[in-house]
Amino acid sequence: MFSLIRFVFRLAGYLLLAAAVVAFVADGSRSIAQSSLSISTTAELLMLAMPEIAKPLISGLYSTDQGTFLESVARYVLEGPAWVVCSGIGLVALVVGRRSVTRETAFAYN
């Protein structure tokens, strides 16, 4: 059971790292084409990937002036660069899903 959960975390981590690389390359190519620095936010990436899910989420977060601590953290994450957020969450998922290392103790006999 735990191996399946670890597998799901590792799979999500690798997919998020792949998305981070794609977002980084897309930002680089857009910056070269525009001759200026262009960085896509996580909200823009979500709107491109899942518009029917992301639109109510984003509009609900920005409809209130002041919110709870979690809403402010979510706003901060959505306004961050997509490749930074995806790589950070992906690395955390890989650490959570890593395999446990068992080490055997070896004794030297004379």
Secondary structure, DSSP 8 states (H G I E B T S, - for coil): -HHHHHHHHHHHHHHHHHHHHHHHHHHHHHHHHHTS----BHHHHHHHH-HHHHHHHHHHHHHSSS--HHHHHHHHHHHSBHHHHHHHHHHHHHHHT-------------
